[in-house]
Structures are given as C-alpha cells and as structure tokens.
Amino acid sequence: MRSFKPFASDDEIEAIGRGFLDLTWPVAAWTHGAHFAATLWLLTCRKDLDAARDLPRFIRRYNEATGTVNSDTAGYHETITQASIRAARDFLMRNGDIGLFHACNALMASALGDPDWPLAYWSRARLFSTAARRNWVDPDIRPLPF
C-alpha cells in the first residue's frame, strides 16, 4: 500500500515548486508527490513557462544540482515527464476549480498517485528503454486517455 502525507496548503505546494526551480528543495523530499506538486504549481502559477518545453530542462538541472546523474539508465526520463505533464494538465482541467493543494491531494489519491501508473500504458521494457528515456515513445499497451 502506498503512503502519502496529504499537502496542507497552497503555500506548501508553492514551496516545493519554488524550491525545485531555485534548486533548494531537498533531494530526500523530491518524492513522487513532490514531482506532481511542482508540476501542478508550474501549470497553475507559472503561466509564463511552457511545462512541456521547460520542465525537462528544469529536471535535468535539478538532478545535476542534487548529484543525480542524467544518463541512459538514470535521472531525467522524457517519456515519463511528458506523460506526467499531460496527466497533470488533464487532471487540472477536470479538477482545477477545487484549489491547488486540494487538486494535488486529489491527484495523489487517484491512480496517478501510484509511481507505477505509467505501466498501465507502457510495458516495463519499452518504458525503461534508452529510447523512452531520451525521447517521447508512444505507449505499447494502450493509449493515454489524456
């Protein structure tokens, strides 16, 4: 069973987003929930940014700053990042009127809260291939619903 401590406020979500961007968010706290919180914050509060274009660069930069190697087997993953942005954007379109931290909690209570959610759409071999890490690779189990 997955455990998740619900977010308590919009300020908490903003702290994650800002900490991610300014490279001060602790790597130990860079959880699946923090990834989605930062993404939802960027989509909601940083309309000057294009998440699909900018988030990959921010993730690579954050990884490098926190000692995570971006390689063919670790660090940044293009397919998971782009699928997660699509999922977060779709979730906000359907649930954005409930407020940011409530939306983050609702997203984490959904199937997307499971870090393995992409495996409903991609086989493990395809998702964790070098090609999928470097570039977008279409799902091979079923199409994304968003």
SULGIMO-V444236 format. One record per backbone hydrogen bond with DSSP energy under -0.5 kcal/mol. NH is the residue of the N-H (numbers start at 1). CO is the residue of the C=O. E is the energy in kcal/mol with one decimal. If there is no record, write none. Layout:
# SULGIMO-V444236
nh co e
NH CO E
NH CO E
This chain:
# SULGIMO-V444236
nh co e
6 4 -0.7
13 9 -1.4
14 10 -2.8
15 11 -2.4
16 12 -1.8
17 13 -2.6
18 14 -3.3
19 15 -2.4
20 16 -2.5
21 17 -2.3
22 18 -3.0
23 20 -0.8
24 19 -1.7
25 19 -1.9
29 26 -1.5
30 27 -1.4
31 29 -2.0
35 31 -2.4
36 32 -2.0
37 33 -2.6
38 34 -2.7
39 35 -2.1
40 36 -3.0
41 37 -2.5
42 38 -2.6
43 39 -2.6
44 40 -2.0
45 41 -3.6
46 41 -0.7
46 42 -1.3
49 46 -2.1
51 49 -0.7
53 50 -0.6
54 50 -3.8
55 51 -2.2
58 54 -2.2
59 55 -2.9
60 56 -2.4
61 57 -2.3
62 58 -2.7
63 59 -3.0
64 60 -2.4
65 61 -2.3
66 62 -1.7
67 64 -1.1
68 63 -3.1
69 67 -0.6
71 69 -0.8
71 74 -2.8
78 133 -2.5
79 132 -2.1
81 77 -2.3
82 78 -2.8
83 79 -2.4
84 80 -2.4
85 81 -2.3
86 82 -2.2
87 83 -2.5
88 84 -2.8
89 85 -2.8
90 86 -2.4
91 87 -2.6
92 88 -2.6
93 89 -2.1
94 90 -1.7
95 91 -1.9
96 92 -2.9
98 95 -1.7
99 96 -1.2
103 99 -2.4
104 100 -2.5
105 101 -2.3
106 102 -2.6
107 103 -2.8
108 104 -2.4
109 105 -1.4
110 106 -0.7
110 107 -1.0
113 107 -0.5
113 110 -1.8
114 111 -1.5
115 113 -0.6
117 114 -2.5
119 116 -2.0
120 117 -1.8
121 118 -2.2
122 118 -2.3
127 123 -3.0
128 124 -2.4
129 126 -1.3
133 129 -1.7
134 130 -2.2
135 131 -2.5
140 121 -0.6
141 121 -2.9
142 121 -1.1
